[in-house]
Amino acid sequence: MRGRVKNGALGSARLKIESTAMPSSKPHPKQAKSGLGYWMAQVLKEAEIAAQEFAADPVHDLRVALRRCRSMTDGFRAIDPDKNWKKMRRQATALFDSLGELRDCQVMMEWLEKLARDDDTSRHTLMAHAQARETVLKQHAERALAEFDRGKWQNWARLLPARAARLTPGSEPFQALALEKWTAARRLESRALKTEGPMALHRLRIAVKKFRYVVENFLPEQHEQWSRGLKEVQDLLGEIHDLDVLRQTSASLGAASAAWEQTLGREREKRLARYRALMCGAQSLWLAWRAGLPRGQQMKQAALRKLEAWSGFMDSDLRHSRRVTRFALQIFDGLERAGLLQGTNRNSRELLRAAATAHEVGRAGGNRGHHKTTERMIEGMDALVGWTRNDLEMMALVARFHRGALPHPAKLRALPREKQATTRLLAGILRLANALDADHKGTVRQMRLTRSGDYVLIQAQGLRADSALAEQVAGARHLLETACGMPVMVRGTVRGRNR
């Protein structure tokens, strides 16, 4: 996003950037001007200053504070689904957007002063248009600022930084989030550079901006290394956008003189050339940034940690989910050793682990039918880096069938045939693992799976044969038995002996 155009030689339309860290109960002096709490308070301070006359600098500073709050909110919302993030962002966006046209108008005037010659008729026509628009837009901004609910904002400023403090800067969930944003931006570049069209470059600018904000707000080590390159790339794309807006406005007003068109074209090409120099080839910044983010198995691990963090904000009984996950993986590994997992692979184990981790998130909306809610919530997630959409669909189905009705063939028909069988098997494992901790008390402390001839034996330490828990376990075996084609016996043990 562009900031001010500097005096003297044509400078970058830059945004003022201070380093951003996560909120802390006792911030270090050097970190005092950072974090969500600081920037939410700064919005109120800058709003008071901007309201005086809506001059260019105060409007810019208010939008910087709002933008920081929105960018941090986007990062936290990807992991913490609390509704207050959405509410706060909606209010921030309403004020931010209401100031957008005014800021665009003020930036246009700054560009005109730097680029257009005094004797160019385009300058006078465009400047008169911008000045007239500025007067009207200041009135709109004044009304929007009057509607800004400071009371609600202050309440969110107390609530949300505390939630944000549960997430550690630089941690794997944020690395996964950054990689998702990097991937999304990288995909847009090919078309943008091929066409060099205003819309394609604008979409690329927005995507790069989202990547930059994740790094800036949540990955302090990477930001220290990449800040200069990220800022320069964002400035270049922002300036190209400004020049495109100037060209479009000139054309709409019939104020595009030949000299003015040449100036705009020349300045735009200079920035495109610099962008290509930075972002193309073996020394591309794209490659440098990607090298600093997880790869291979680390990438999958980071995505799983993000899923665990997301689940943790909604799961009221994390100990239960962790026990179920442990039991599910032990059953999977035992079946694998017994040679009963034909057609599965390491990805199947990761899918099972992910489904077990998230199988209770639907309880955030109430206990009734929570398994169905869980399915919808997983399907509604943004793509996890390293996971295909098909993977997410399977994960959602496995989590959904940890209880309730058995998976009907019609429910699985969207999946390839071999994945339908794998989904039923993983759901069967999760259903039994969940039953082993159905009382949520940790009654079953350990379990061991072995194959004994033509049946599978699970020895569950702490399970009593005459208990209600044993009855639930007995009913939960059926799906796994049909999926692996072999009876499954579950026996309780006390002090390591069969009971």
N, C-alpha and C positions, 0 to 999 in steps of 0.2 A: 504494500500500500504506500502510495507516495506521501511525502511530508511536505516540507517547505523547499522552494527553489532558492538556492543560496545566491547572495550578491556576488559581483565580480564575474569571472568566467562562468559559463553555464555549468551549474552543479547538478548533482543528483537530487531528484525530488525525494528526500529522505524522511523516514520516520525516526523520531528520537527513540533510541532503544537503550534501556537499562537492563542489566542482567536480572533474570527472574528466578527465584528459588521457591521451594515449597514453604508453606507456612510453618512456623515453629512457635512453641509457647514462649521461649526466650531467644529471640533472634539475635544473631551476632550483629554488632554495629554495622558491618559492611553489608548486611543483608536486610537492613531496616526498610529500605525502599524496594521491597519485593514481596511476592506472595499474594495469595488471593485476598486476604484481609486488608492488606495495604492498598491494593488497587480498587477494592470496593469502597474504601474510605476516600480514596483519591477521586473517585467519580463524583462524590458529593461536593468535595472542595472545588474541583474544576468546574462543576455545574454552576456554582455561585459566581465564579470569576467570569465564565462565558456569558452568563445572563446579563452582565452589565451593558455590553454593546455588541456581542457576538462578532468580535473582531477575529481575524484569521488565526492568530496564534492561540487564543483561548479555545476556539472551536476545535482546532487541531489537537490541543492537549486533552480536551474532554473526550474526543473520539479515541485517542490513544488509550486512555484509562478504560473506556468502555470496551475497546477491542481486546485489551488484555483480559478483562473479566470474561468476555465471551470465549476467547481462545482457551483459557484455563477451564471454563465450564464445559466446553466441548470435550476436552481431555478427560475430565472427571466423569462426565455423563457416559462416556464409552465404557466405564467400569462400574460406576455407582448409579443405579437407576432411580435414585430418589427424585421425586417429582419436583422438589424445590429447585433443582438445577434447571429444569426446563422453564419453570416460572421466572426465575431470575434472568435467564438468558432472553426470554421473550421480552421482558421489560427493557433490558439493556439494548436489544436489537431495535425496539421501537424508537428509542431515543437516538441511537446510533444512525439509523436510517433517516430519521427526520433531519439530521444534520448533514447527511450525505450530499444532497444537491447543493447545499450552501457551501460545503467544503470544496466540491467540484468547481463551483463557480469561482471561489477565491483562488483555487489552484490555477484555473484558466487565466485569471488576470495576472498571476505571477509569471506564468509561461509567456503571456503576451509581452510583458515588460522585458523579458529576457531575449525573446526570439524575434519579435516583429519590429521592423524599422519604423521610425516616427512618420516617414512619408508614405507608408504602405496603407492604403485604404482599408485593407483587411483588419489592421490593428484597431482603427477607430470604430469600425462597425462592430467588431467582436467585443471591444471594451465597453462600448455603450450598451450592448446587449447584456453583458455580464453584470455591469453596474446596476442596471434596471432589475435584473433577476435577483441580485444580492439583496436589494431592498425588500422585495416580496418574500424571499426565502428566510430572511431574518425574522419576519413576522411569523412565518410557519414554525420556525425553530423556537421562538418564544412561547407559542402555544403548546408545543410538544414538551418543553421543559416544565411548563406549569402543570402538565398532566402527569409528570414523572412522580411516582409514589415513593417519596423518601422514607416513609415509615416502613413500608414493606422491604425496601432496600436495606435499611438498617437491621431489620429482623433477619434477613438472609445473611447479612454480613456477620451476624453472631453465630448463625447455625452452620453455614456451609464450610467455612474454613476449618471447623472442628472435624467435619466429615472428611475433608481433603487431607487432614493430617494423618489419617489412617493409611495413606498410601505413601510409600517411600520414594523420593526422587531418585531417578537412575535405575529403578527396579525393573525386573523383567516385563511386568505388564505395560510399562511405558515404552520399553524397547519394542515390544510387539506393536503397540499403537503407532510408534514412529515408523516402523517398517511398513505398516499398512498404508500410512500417508505417503511414504516414499514411493511405494508401488503404484498407488493411484496417480501420483503426479508424473511418474516416469512413463506411464502408458499414454498420457496425453501429449507428450512432447513430440512424438513422431509426426502426428498430424499437424501440430502447431508449426513446426519448422518446415514441413512440406508445403503447406499452403501460405504460411505467414499471414493468415487472415486475422482480422481484429478479434473475432469471437473465439477462434481456437487459441490464440495467445492469451486472451482474457481468462479462459477456462484453465489454462496452464498456470497462469499467475495465481489464481485462487487456490489451486491444488498445491503449488509450491509454498504458498503462504501458510496453508494448514500444516504442512510438514514442518516448516520453519517454527511455527508456534509450539508444536509438540516438543521439538528439540529445545527451544528457548525456555519453555516453562518447566519441563519435566526431566530433561537429560543434561544436567549441568556439565558433566565432563565432555560430552560431545559438543555442547554449545560453545565451550571454551575454545575448542579446536576449530569449529566450523562457522563461528559467528560472522566473521568477515565475509566469507564466501556467500553465506546465506543472505546476508544483508545486501551485498552487491547484486546478486541475482534478482532478489526481490525488487530492488530499486530499478534495475534495468527493465524488468517486465512492467513495473508500475509506470515508468516514464513512457514506455511504448504505448501503454493504455491511454495515458494522458494525451499523447500526440494523436492517437486515433480519435479520441473524443474531440480534440480541437479540429481535426480534419472534417469530421462528420458535422460538427456545429457550423464550421465555415461553409460547407456545402449547403446546409439547410438554410442558411441566411443569405446565400448568394454572395459570400464575401471571400471566395477563394481566388485570390489573384495568383498569377503564375509564379511570382517571386515567393509568395507565402507557401504555395504548394511545394515548391522546390525546397524551401527551408524545412518544412515538416518532413518531407521525404528523406532529406539528407540526415536529419537528426535521428529519425526512426532507424534508418539503415545502420548508422553508427552503433546504436544500441543493440540491434540484432546481431551485428558482427561481433560485438564484444560478448554477447550471450553465447554465441556459437563457440567462441574461443574458450570460454570457461566450461561449457557443458558438453562439448563434443570431443571425441578422440580418446586416446589411451590415458590422458591425464585429466579426464573429465571429473568435475566435482561430483557428478552423479556416482561415479565409481568410488570416489573417496568416501562419500557419505555411506554408500552401501557397505563398504568394507568395515565400517565402525558399528554395524548393526548385526544382530544374530544371523547365523547361517545354519543350514542343515538341521541336525537334531537340536541344536541350541535354539533355532527358530521355532520349532515345534514346542520345545519346552517353554519358551517365552510366551507363546500363544496359550499354552495350558495354564501358565501362571496368571495370565490376564483373565482367563475363564474362571479360575479359582477365586481371584479377587472379585470378579463380577458376582459369582455365586455367594461369596462371603457376605456381601452387603445385604442379601435377601434371605439367606438361610438362617433361621432362628436356632438351629441345632447343628452346629458345625461338627461337633464330636460324632454325632450320628452319621453324618455324611462321610466323615473320614473313616469311620469303622466300616461302613458299607463299601467304600472304595477299596479299602484294604482287603476285605473279604472277597470282593469281586475279582481283584487281580490274583489273589491266591487260588481261587477256583479256576480262573483262566489258565494260570501257569500249571496247575495240577492236571487239567484236562490236556494241555499241550504235552506234558511229560507222558501222559497215558496214551498219546497218539489219537486223540478224539477230536482234534481241531482241524480237520481237513478243509482247505480252502481259505483259511484265515492267515493273517500275516501280522507283522509288528504294528501296522496301522490299525488293525482290528483291536489290539490291546490298548492302543492310545484312544481309540474311539470309546471303548468300554470305560477307561479311566475318566475320560471327559464326561461321559453320560452319568457315571456314578457321582462325580463331583457336583454336577448341576441338577441331579434328579429331584431335589427338594425345593428348587427356587420358586416353583408355582405356589408354595404355601404362603408366599408374601401377599398373595391375593385372597387368602383364605384356604382352609383345609379341604373344603368340598371340591372334588374334581381337580385337585391340585396337579395331578399327573398330566391332565390334558392342558392345563395352563402352562406347565413346564414345557410341553412340546411347542406351544405357540411362542413362548418367550425365546426359546433357543432358535426356532426358525426365524424369528424377527431380529436376531442379532446381526450386527454388521459382520461381514466376512472375517473370520480369524485367519491371520496370515499363515500360509502353509497348509491351510485346510480348504478343500473344495466345497462348493455349495452342496454337492452330493454327500460329502462327509458330514456337514451340518444337518442335513435331512436325516441321515442315519443316526446321528447322535441324538437328535430330537425324538426319533421313534424309539430308540433303545430306552431313553429316559422315561418316555411316556408309558411304556409297558412294564415298568418296574412293579406295577400293581394294576388292579382293575381287570377289565376284559382281556382275553388273549388276543394277540395280533391277528386280525382277519386278513386273508389274502388281498382283499380289495384295498386295505390300508397301505399295503406294501407295493402295490403294482407299479408305482412310479419309479421304483428302483429296478436295476438290472436283476435278472433271476438269481445270479450267484450272490448278489448283495442282499437279496431278500432272505436267503438262508442264513447269511452271516448276521443279519439284523435280528432274526428270531433267536439265534444262538446267544448273542450278546444280551438280548433282553431277558432270556432265560437265566443267564448267569446273574444279571443284576437283580432280577426278581428274587432269586434264592438268597443272594447276599443281603438284600434289604430285609428279607424275612428273618435272617439270623440276628438282626438288631431291630426287630419290629417293635420291641418295647422301649427302644431308645434309652436303655439303661446300661448297655454294655454287659449284659448277662453272659453272652458268649464272648469269651476273652480271646480265644485262639481257635483256629480250625486247621485241619489237615486233610487233603484229598488224595486218595490213592485208588487205583483200579484193582479190583479183586475178581478175577475171572470175567464173568459176563455182566458185572455191575460196577458202578462207581460208589465208593464209600467216602463219606465226609464225617470226620470225627470232630465234634464241636465241644470244646472244653467249656463247661458251665451250663450246658443245655440239659434240662431235666425232662425225661420222657413223659412225665405226667403233668407237664406245664402247658399253659395256653400258648406259650411261645413255640413249643414243639409242634402243637397243632397247626399253627400258622406256617411253620417251616415245611411240614408235611404237605400242605396244600400248595406251597410255592414251588415244589419240585417239578411239577408236571411239564411246564414249558421247556425246561432244560432237558428233561428226559426225552421228549419228542424231538427236540432239536439235535441232540447228539445220538439218538437211537439206542439208548441204554438206560436201564433203571438207575436211579440215584438214591442211595440210602444215606440218611443222616442220623448219626448216633451221638448221644451226649456222653461226655467223659468227665470224670471227677478225679483230680490229681493224676491225670494221665491214664486212668483205667477206664475201660468201657463200662457203661452203666446200662 
